[in-house]
Every structure is written in C-alpha cells, then in structure tokens.
Amino acid sequence: MEMKMEEAAGKGEGLVRVKFVNMESPGVDIRFNFEGKNYGPLSDGETCDLPWDVVEHLNGLSVPRMEFRPDPETGQARSAMTGRTHRFSCVPVSLRSVQAPV
C-alpha cells in the first residue's frame, strides 16, 4: 500500500517542493521505504512535495568512486577511493515552497 506524499509526512514534519533527479540511473523511477513509510514512485525530473528528513536522506546517499593506481613499491595496480558520487538529488524548486517544520 503506497501513500501520497502529503499523507506520508507526519505532523510536525515540514514539506519541501523539490525536483527529484536520479543521477545513478537516469530515467528510472524509484520506490523506497524510509522509517517505515513507503514513498514513490518518484520519476526522474519529477517535481513533488517530500518531508525534510526524506530530502536529507536522498541527498546524502552516495557510493565511493574508485580508480586503480600503481603501487610505487610493487608496481601492481591497487584500487583507491578518489571521492564519492551522489546517487540522487532533490533540488528545491523555490524557497517559497518550503514549509518549515512546526
């Protein structure tokens, strides 16, 4: 059973209107569970209202970016983390769409 975004936001949780971007798999819809509530489907490029904590969670998901570098002592290729790549982005549409938490 899926909830509408407005129903999923509990009392005291502010909603923010965002444009959802799937940077990991462009064009693919996602469904997910966050703190026991189901969200989605969120379509890539869709504008929707989400609770603050969900926006922070989605913006914080990332995976390590790896590359191979030669080991100076042995010459063998070793993997090294060179940074992180974000999976998703929730960009606020406008500051007027922000409803501060109560």
N, C-alpha and C positions, 0 to 999 in steps of 0.2 A: 504494500500500500504506500503510495507516494503522496507527499504533502505539497501543497503550494508553498512558495517561498514565504508568503506572509504568515501562513499557519505555522510554519516551521520555526519562525522567530518567536521566542517566548517573550513574556512581558519583561521589560527592563533591558532587552537587547535591542540596540538601535539598528535600523536597516540602512544600507547604503546602496544607491543605484550604481552598478558597475557594468563595464563591458568586459565579458569573460573572453580570454584568449588562451587557447590550448597550444602552447609552444612545443610540447613534447610530440603531439600527433595532430598537426593542423587539420581542421575539418572534421575531426572525430568528436562526437558527443560523449559526455561522461556522466555517470551516475555514481554517487558515493554516499557513505554513511558517516556522519560526524556527530559524536556524542549521542548516539542512539537515534538520530533523526536522519531520514533519507532525503537526499537532495538530487535534483536532476529530473529529466536530462538537461544538462547545460550544453548548449551548442556553441561551437567556436564562433566568436564575433557577436554573440547574443548580448543584449542589454537586459539585465534583471536586477531585482532587489534581493540582497543577501544580508544576513546578520553580520555584524562586525567580526565576531570570532571566526566565522566561516571564511570571510575575506582574508583575514590574517593567516588562517591555516593554509588556504590555497596559495597565497603569495609566498609562504615560507617553504613550500615543497621544492626540493632541488635534488639533483643527483650529481655525483662527482664527475668532473671532466678529467679524463686520463690521457696520458701520452707516454710513448716509450722514449727513454733517454739512455744513451750508452753509459754503463758503469765505468768510471775512469780507471779503476783498478783491473777489472777483468775484461772490459770491452763488451760484455754481454748487455743486451737490451733489458732494461728494468722499467717497470711501469711507475709513473709518478703522477700524483694528483696536481693538476695545474690550476684548478678552480672548481666552481660549481655552476651548473646550468639549471635555471629555474624551469619547472615543468609547466606551470600555469601562471597567468597574470590576471588580476582583477583590477582594472583601472577605473577610478571614479569618473562618472560621466560629467558631473558638475558638483561643485561644493554645495549648491542649493539642494541637491538630492540627499545630502547627508542628514540623517536623523540621529542626533546624539543619544547615547544610552541614558535611560532615566535613572 
